[in-house]
Amino acid sequence: MNRPASSFHFSCGRTRREFLWQAGNGFFGTAMAWMLARDGARAGGITPSAHFPARAKHCIFLFMVGGPSHIDTFDPKPVLNKRHGEDYDFKPAQGVSQKGKGKLMGSPFKFQACGQSGIEVSELFPHLREHIDEMAVIRGTKGDSAAHGAASLQMNTGFVRQGLPCLGSWANYGLGSPNNNMPGFVVLVNGAPYSGAQNWGAGFMPSGYQGTVLKTSGTPVPNLVPAMNRSRETQRDQLDLLARWNSEHQARLPANSELAARIEAYELAYRMQAHAPEAVDLSRESESTRKLYGIGGGDADRFGKSCLMARRLVERGTRFVQLYHSNWDTHGDNDKRHQKLCNQTDRPIAGLLADLKARGLLEETLVVWAGEFGRTPVGTGGRDHHAAGFSTWMAGGGIKGGTVQGATDEFGFHVTGGEAHVHDLHATILHLMGLNHEELTYFHSGRDFRLTDVFGKVLTDIVA
């Protein structure tokens, strides 16, 4: 039986025609705003959010989960070696070193002056040290916590507490992605870090700024193939309908940024179905390239695949790629563990630097290597957590290669000059990507937040 239109109930309280008209306009407005922002961001080569021309268009952050020993890798300590086995008490500040008293423990690994710069690097990195003239070694790095969870969060988010956006999210928020078919921030995990997904979370920012995790074995992108062999036309119709409903809902809740992020997440997932398989398909690489990264069996194979995937991603426009390698927490058997861990990472990282340089990508790609802290110069077989002074390094996009920033004392315990706090590392990374860390803010809970809080300085000595 036919009934007058006024007798039908609509959730929006309007006729069908009004509902479709409003929903269509809402969807159009959401899409149009995003497209205008995207297109404006491309104009002139500098995005509206960038504060000055970037030296680095991309960043690859190599995170060594658990804290590698600076004393055994990039900070030689001959005096410590000579006094190996002596009792010593460093009286550390509370919370920044797990152990400051015990027997001095020298490194069994030889250091060699490398490249034209003559920077000394451990024999644990026979391939990586060939690239020392591309690197700035930061020996005066310092953090605020010797606890894995808090220190991991600080190296990734700038804070020792939970709930803050990570470095990749800040870069994604400030600059966006040059490739609309791939995420602007991708995470590759070879062993989960302490504090888990919070390390690549967007915190109080919309979820669209968080890292997208790609697997390094098996199918890299879960659920990439549509279920039940659904055609792209059918899937497109479903997404359009869902977008109209989300847009109608968003019109009632204009302050809810999660809805816009959700709409774009659906759209990005749809576009990735066509573009992601090619981007992560390592079989397209030559045998010589795969060998360069250590792929093909052996200790370096898995991390080598991650490093090669990172190069393919930045080559296709991904803004920020973070790789996690676990686990450098060497409380016991420090020496053998570091031999194994360096075997897993030395050739892949060296291959990454060489490959980026050969393709003309290194000058526009900033490569960062760090853990959450270093290790103590005292111990019995193993080394404990130490955030009072440790080593990190950067290479590529805007970095003055063959340089050393800061120093620790003759035992590798305290920073004695050129201190580079984690806030300073972040300020420098943002600076090289064209962002002023003091001006890049996000309003939340009544105040403007920054990645560097109220701290941080650019390490100008390592900027070319």
C-alpha positions as CSV (number, residue, x, y, z in Angstrom):
1,M,0.0,0.0,0.0
2,N,1.3,3.5,-0.9
3,R,1.8,5.9,2.0
4,P,2.6,9.6,1.9
5,A,6.2,10.5,2.2
6,S,5.6,12.3,5.4
7,S,4.6,9.0,7.1
8,F,8.0,7.4,6.6
9,H,10.6,7.7,9.3
10,F,14.1,8.8,8.4
11,S,17.0,8.9,10.9
12,C,17.9,12.4,9.8
13,G,14.3,13.6,10.1
14,R,14.1,14.6,6.4
15,T,12.8,13.2,3.1
16,R,14.9,10.7,1.1
17,R,15.7,13.4,-1.5
18,E,17.0,15.8,1.2
19,F,19.0,13.0,2.8
20,L,20.7,12.1,-0.4
21,W,21.3,15.8,-1.3
22,Q,22.9,16.5,2.1
23,A,24.9,13.3,2.2
24,G,26.2,14.0,-1.3
25,N,27.3,17.5,-0.4
26,G,28.9,16.3,2.8
27,F,30.9,13.7,1.0
28,F,31.8,16.2,-1.7
29,G,33.0,18.7,0.9
30,T,35.1,16.2,2.7
31,A,36.7,14.9,-0.5
32,M,37.2,18.4,-1.9
33,A,38.9,19.8,1.2
34,W,41.3,16.8,1.2
35,M,42.1,17.2,-2.5
36,L,42.6,21.0,-2.2
37,A,44.9,20.5,0.7
38,R,46.8,17.8,-1.1
39,D,47.2,19.8,-4.3
40,G,48.1,22.9,-2.5
41,A,50.8,21.0,-0.7
42,R,52.4,20.1,-4.0
43,A,52.5,23.6,-5.3
44,G,56.0,25.0,-5.5
45,G,57.7,22.0,-4.1
46,I,57.1,23.2,-0.5
47,T,54.1,22.1,1.5
48,P,52.1,24.8,3.3
49,S,53.1,23.1,6.6
50,A,56.8,23.1,5.8
51,H,58.6,26.1,7.4
52,F,61.5,26.2,4.9
53,P,62.9,24.1,2.0
54,A,63.7,20.5,3.2
55,R,67.1,18.9,2.9
56,A,65.5,15.5,3.3
57,K,62.3,14.5,1.7
58,H,62.2,11.1,3.4
59,C,63.5,9.6,6.6
60,I,64.4,5.9,7.3
61,F,64.8,5.4,11.1
62,L,66.7,2.2,12.0
63,F,65.7,1.4,15.6
64,M,67.8,-1.2,17.4
65,V,65.5,-2.5,20.1
66,G,67.0,-3.1,23.5
67,G,69.9,-0.7,23.4
68,P,73.2,-1.5,21.6
69,S,76.5,-1.0,23.4
70,H,78.1,2.2,22.3
71,I,81.4,1.0,23.9
72,D,81.5,-2.0,21.5
73,T,80.3,-0.2,18.3
74,F,81.0,3.5,17.8
75,D,82.7,4.9,20.9
76,P,86.2,3.3,21.5
77,K,87.5,3.4,25.0
78,P,91.2,2.3,25.2
79,V,91.5,3.4,28.9
80,L,88.5,1.2,29.8
81,N,90.1,-1.7,28.1
82,K,93.4,-1.2,30.0
83,R,91.5,-1.1,33.3
84,H,89.3,-4.1,32.5
85,G,88.4,-6.0,35.7
86,E,89.0,-3.1,38.2
87,D,86.3,-2.2,40.7
88,Y,84.7,1.2,40.0
89,D,81.8,3.3,41.3
90,F,80.4,6.0,38.9
91,K,77.6,7.2,41.2
92,P,75.1,7.8,38.4
93,A,72.1,10.1,38.5
94,Q,69.0,8.1,39.5
95,G,67.1,6.6,36.7
96,V,69.6,7.1,33.9
97,S,71.8,4.1,34.4
98,Q,70.9,0.7,35.7
99,K,74.3,0.0,37.2
100,G,77.1,2.4,38.0
101,K,79.1,0.3,40.3
102,G,81.0,-3.0,39.6
103,K,83.9,-4.3,37.6
104,L,85.0,-2.4,34.6
105,M,84.3,-4.3,31.4
106,G,86.4,-3.3,28.3
107,S,85.5,-4.2,24.8
108,P,87.1,-7.3,23.1
109,F,86.5,-5.7,19.7
110,K,89.1,-3.8,17.8
111,F,88.4,-0.3,16.5
112,Q,89.8,1.0,13.3
113,A,90.1,4.5,11.8
114,C,88.0,4.5,8.7
115,G,87.5,6.6,5.6
116,Q,89.0,10.0,4.9
117,S,87.5,11.3,8.2
118,G,89.4,8.7,10.3
119,I,86.5,8.1,12.6
120,E,87.0,4.9,14.6
121,V,84.4,2.1,14.2
122,S,84.3,-1.3,15.7
123,E,85.3,-4.4,13.7
124,L,81.7,-5.6,14.3
125,F,80.7,-3.4,11.3
126,P,83.1,-4.4,8.5
127,H,80.7,-3.3,5.8
128,L,79.1,-0.3,7.5
129,R,82.3,1.4,8.4
130,E,83.1,1.7,4.7
131,H,80.4,4.4,4.7
132,I,81.7,6.4,7.6
133,D,82.3,9.5,5.5
134,E,78.6,9.6,4.8
135,M,77.8,9.4,8.6
136,A,77.7,11.8,11.5
137,V,78.3,9.8,14.7
138,I,76.6,11.3,17.7
139,R,78.6,10.1,20.7
140,G,77.1,12.5,23.2
141,T,73.5,11.2,23.0
142,K,71.6,11.3,26.2
143,G,68.1,10.3,27.4
144,D,66.1,10.5,30.6
145,S,65.3,6.9,31.4
146,A,67.1,3.6,31.7
147,A,63.9,1.6,31.6
148,H,63.1,0.0,28.3
149,G,59.5,1.0,28.0
150,A,60.0,4.7,28.9
151,A,63.2,5.1,27.0
152,S,61.7,3.5,23.8
153,L,58.7,5.9,24.1
154,Q,61.1,8.9,24.5
155,M,63.2,8.0,21.5
156,N,60.0,7.6,19.4
157,T,57.7,10.2,20.9
158,G,59.9,12.6,22.8
159,F,58.2,11.7,26.1
160,V,58.8,8.9,28.7
161,R,55.0,8.6,29.2
162,Q,52.3,7.0,27.0
163,G,49.8,8.6,24.7
164,L,51.9,11.0,22.7
165,P,52.3,11.1,18.8
166,C,55.6,9.6,17.5
167,L,58.2,11.2,15.3
168,G,56.8,9.5,12.2
169,S,53.3,10.8,13.0
170,W,54.6,14.4,13.5
171,A,56.4,14.2,10.1
172,N,53.2,12.7,8.5
173,Y,51.1,15.4,10.1
174,G,53.4,18.3,9.1
175,L,54.2,17.2,5.6
176,G,51.8,14.5,4.4
177,S,52.6,11.8,1.9
178,P,53.9,12.6,-1.6
179,N,52.3,9.4,-2.8
180,N,48.5,9.3,-2.4
181,N,48.5,5.5,-3.1
182,M,50.8,4.5,-0.2
183,P,50.9,5.5,3.5
184,G,53.0,8.4,4.4
185,F,54.4,6.5,7.5
186,V,55.3,2.8,7.3
187,V,56.6,0.5,10.0
188,L,58.6,-2.7,9.4
189,V,59.0,-4.9,12.5
190,N,61.8,-7.5,13.0
191,G,61.1,-8.1,16.7
192,A,58.6,-5.9,18.6
193,P,59.9,-3.0,20.6
194,Y,59.2,-2.4,24.3
195,S,55.9,-0.5,24.7
196,G,54.7,-2.1,21.4
197,A,52.5,-0.2,19.0
198,Q,52.6,3.0,21.1
199,N,56.0,3.6,19.5
200,W,54.4,4.2,16.1
201,G,51.0,5.5,17.4
202,A,49.5,8.9,16.6
203,G,48.6,9.6,20.3
204,F,46.0,12.4,20.4
205,M,46.3,13.1,16.7
206,P,43.7,11.5,14.3
207,S,44.5,7.8,13.7
208,G,45.4,8.5,10.1
209,Y,48.8,9.8,11.2
210,Q,49.9,6.6,12.9
211,G,52.3,4.2,11.3
212,T,51.0,1.5,8.9
213,V,52.7,-1.9,9.8
214,L,53.9,-4.0,6.8
215,K,55.0,-7.5,7.5
216,T,58.6,-8.5,6.5
217,S,57.7,-12.1,5.7
218,G,54.8,-13.8,4.1
219,T,52.2,-11.4,2.8
220,P,53.5,-7.9,3.6
221,V,50.1,-6.3,3.7
222,P,47.4,-8.2,5.6
223,N,43.9,-8.3,4.0
224,L,45.1,-6.7,0.8
225,V,43.2,-8.9,-1.5
226,P,39.4,-8.3,-1.4
227,A,37.4,-11.0,0.4
228,M,35.3,-13.5,-1.6
229,N,36.9,-12.3,-4.9
230,R,34.8,-9.2,-4.8
231,S,35.3,-7.1,-7.9
232,R,36.9,-3.6,-7.7
233,E,33.6,-2.2,-9.1
234,T,31.6,-3.7,-6.3
235,Q,34.1,-2.7,-3.7
236,R,34.1,0.9,-5.1
237,D,30.3,1.0,-4.8
238,Q,30.5,-0.2,-1.2
239,L,33.1,2.4,-0.3
240,D,31.1,5.2,-1.9
241,L,28.0,4.2,0.1
242,L,30.0,3.9,3.3
243,A,31.6,7.3,2.7
244,R,28.2,9.0,2.2
245,W,27.0,7.6,5.5
246,N,30.2,8.6,7.3
247,S,30.0,12.1,5.8
248,E,26.4,12.5,6.9
249,H,27.4,11.5,10.4
250,Q,30.4,13.8,10.3
251,A,28.1,16.7,9.4
252,R,26.5,16.3,12.8
253,L,29.9,16.0,14.6
254,P,32.2,18.5,12.9
255,A,34.7,18.4,15.7
256,N,35.2,14.7,15.3
257,S,38.4,14.3,13.2
258,E,38.3,10.5,13.5
259,L,35.5,10.3,10.9
260,A,37.5,12.1,8.2
261,A,40.5,10.0,9.1
262,R,38.4,6.9,8.8
263,I,37.0,7.9,5.4
264,E,40.6,8.5,4.1
265,A,41.8,5.2,5.6
266,Y,39.2,3.3,3.6
267,E,40.2,5.2,0.5
268,L,43.9,4.6,1.1
269,A,43.3,0.9,1.7
270,Y,41.4,0.7,-1.6
271,R,44.2,2.5,-3.5
272,M,46.9,0.3,-1.9
273,Q,45.3,-2.8,-3.4
274,A,46.5,-1.7,-6.8
275,H,49.8,-0.2,-5.8
276,A,51.2,-1.9,-2.6
277,P,51.8,-5.3,-4.1
278,E,54.3,-3.9,-6.6
279,A,56.0,-1.7,-4.0
280,V,56.8,-4.5,-1.6
281,D,57.6,-7.2,-4.2
282,L,61.3,-7.8,-3.7
283,S,61.4,-10.4,-6.5
284,R,61.5,-7.5,-8.9
285,E,65.0,-6.6,-7.7
286,S,68.1,-8.0,-9.4
287,E,70.2,-10.7,-7.8
288,S,73.1,-8.3,-7.4
289,T,70.8,-5.8,-5.5
290,R,69.5,-8.6,-3.2
291,K,73.0,-9.7,-2.5
292,L,74.0,-6.2,-1.6
293,Y,71.5,-6.3,1.2
294,G,72.6,-9.7,2.4
295,I,69.4,-11.4,1.1
296,G,69.5,-15.0,0.2
297,G,70.1,-16.9,3.4
298,G,72.3,-16.3,6.5
299,D,72.0,-14.0,9.4
300,A,71.3,-10.9,7.4
301,D,68.5,-12.2,5.2
302,R,65.5,-11.0,7.2
303,F,66.7,-7.5,8.1
304,G,68.1,-7.2,4.6
305,K,64.6,-7.6,3.2
306,S,63.3,-4.9,5.5
307,C,66.1,-2.5,4.4
308,L,65.4,-3.2,0.7
309,M,61.7,-2.7,1.3
310,A,62.4,0.6,2.9
311,R,64.4,1.8,-0.1
312,R,61.5,0.7,-2.4
313,L,59.0,2.6,-0.3
314,V,60.9,5.9,-0.2
315,E,61.6,5.5,-3.9
316,R,57.8,5.5,-4.3
317,G,57.2,8.5,-2.1
318,T,56.7,7.2,1.4
319,R,57.7,10.0,3.8
320,F,58.8,8.1,6.9
321,V,59.8,4.5,7.2
322,Q,60.8,3.0,10.6
323,L,62.5,-0.4,11.0
324,Y,62.7,-2.2,14.3
325,H,65.4,-4.8,14.9
326,S,65.4,-6.9,18.1
327,N,66.9,-7.6,20.6
328,W,70.0,-5.8,21.8
329,D,69.3,-6.2,25.5
330,T,72.6,-7.9,26.4
331,H,72.6,-8.3,30.1
332,G,74.3,-11.7,29.6
333,D,76.9,-12.7,27.0
334,N,77.2,-9.2,25.6
335,D,80.1,-10.0,23.3
336,K,78.6,-13.0,21.4
337,R,75.2,-11.4,21.3
338,H,76.6,-8.3,19.7
339,Q,78.5,-10.4,17.2
340,K,75.3,-12.1,16.1
341,L,73.2,-8.9,16.1
342,C,75.8,-7.0,14.1
343,N,76.0,-9.8,11.6
344,Q,72.3,-9.5,11.1
345,T,72.4,-5.7,10.5
346,D,75.8,-4.7,9.2
347,R,75.5,-5.7,5.5
348,P,71.8,-4.7,5.2
349,I,72.4,-1.2,6.5
350,A,75.6,-0.8,4.5
351,G,73.7,-2.0,1.4
352,L,70.9,0.5,2.1
353,L,73.3,3.4,2.2
354,A,75.2,2.2,-0.9
355,D,71.9,1.6,-2.8
356,L,70.4,4.9,-1.9
357,K,73.6,6.7,-3.0
358,A,73.8,4.8,-6.3
359,R,70.2,5.8,-7.1
360,G,70.7,9.5,-6.2
361,L,68.3,9.1,-3.2
362,L,70.7,9.4,-0.3
363,E,71.0,13.2,-0.6
364,E,67.2,13.5,-0.1
365,T,66.8,10.6,2.4
366,L,67.8,11.0,6.0
367,V,68.9,7.7,7.6
368,V,68.9,7.5,11.4
369,W,70.4,4.7,13.6
370,A,69.6,4.5,17.3
371,G,68.4,2.4,20.2
372,E,66.6,3.5,23.3
373,F,69.9,3.8,25.2
374,G,73.4,2.4,25.4
375,R,75.1,-0.1,27.8
376,T,77.1,0.2,31.0
377,P,81.0,0.1,31.1
378,V,80.7,-2.2,34.2
379,G,79.4,-5.7,34.2
380,T,80.2,-9.4,34.4
381,G,79.7,-11.0,31.0
382,G,76.8,-8.7,30.1
383,R,76.2,-4.9,30.1
384,D,73.2,-3.2,31.7
385,H,71.0,-0.2,30.6
386,H,72.6,3.2,30.3
387,A,71.0,6.4,29.1
388,A,73.5,8.9,30.5
389,G,75.7,8.8,27.4
390,F,75.5,6.6,24.3
391,S,75.9,6.7,20.5
392,T,73.6,7.2,17.6
393,W,74.3,8.3,14.0
394,M,72.7,10.0,11.0
395,A,73.5,9.9,7.3
396,G,72.2,11.3,4.0
397,G,69.7,14.1,3.6
398,G,71.5,17.3,4.8
399,I,74.0,15.6,7.1
400,K,77.6,16.6,7.2
401,G,79.3,13.2,6.7
402,G,82.5,12.2,8.4
403,T,81.8,14.1,11.6
404,V,81.5,13.4,15.3
405,Q,79.1,15.1,17.6
406,G,80.0,15.1,21.3
407,A,81.9,12.7,23.5
408,T,81.7,10.6,26.6
409,D,84.4,10.2,29.3
410,E,87.2,7.7,29.1
411,F,84.9,4.9,30.4
412,G,81.9,5.8,28.2
413,F,79.7,6.7,31.2
414,H,79.1,10.5,31.2
415,V,78.7,12.9,28.4
416,T,81.7,15.3,28.6
417,G,80.9,17.6,25.7
418,G,78.5,18.2,22.8
419,E,75.5,16.7,24.6
420,A,72.8,15.6,22.2
421,H,69.6,14.9,24.1
422,V,66.8,12.9,22.5
423,H,65.0,16.2,22.1
424,D,67.9,17.5,20.1
425,L,67.9,14.5,17.8
426,H,64.2,15.1,17.1
427,A,64.7,18.8,16.5
428,T,67.5,18.0,14.0
429,I,65.5,15.4,12.2
430,L,62.5,17.8,11.8
431,H,64.8,20.6,10.8
432,L,66.3,18.5,8.0
433,M,62.8,17.7,6.8
434,G,61.9,21.3,6.6
435,L,60.1,21.7,9.9
436,N,60.9,24.0,12.8
437,H,60.4,21.9,15.9
438,E,59.2,25.0,17.9
439,E,56.5,25.9,15.3
440,L,55.2,22.4,14.6
441,T,52.4,22.2,17.1
442,Y,49.2,20.3,17.7
443,F,46.5,21.7,20.0
444,H,45.2,19.2,22.5
445,S,43.7,19.4,26.0
446,G,44.0,23.1,26.2
447,R,47.6,23.6,25.1
448,D,49.9,23.4,22.1
449,F,52.0,20.2,22.1
450,R,55.4,19.7,20.4
451,L,57.4,16.6,19.7
452,T,60.3,18.3,21.6
453,D,58.0,19.6,24.4
454,V,59.7,22.8,25.6
455,F,63.2,21.6,24.9
456,G,65.4,20.7,21.9
457,K,68.1,22.4,19.7
458,V,69.2,21.7,16.2
459,L,72.6,20.0,16.1
460,T,74.0,22.5,13.7
461,D,77.6,21.0,13.8
462,I,76.3,17.9,11.9
463,V,74.2,19.8,9.4
464,A,75.8,20.4,6.0
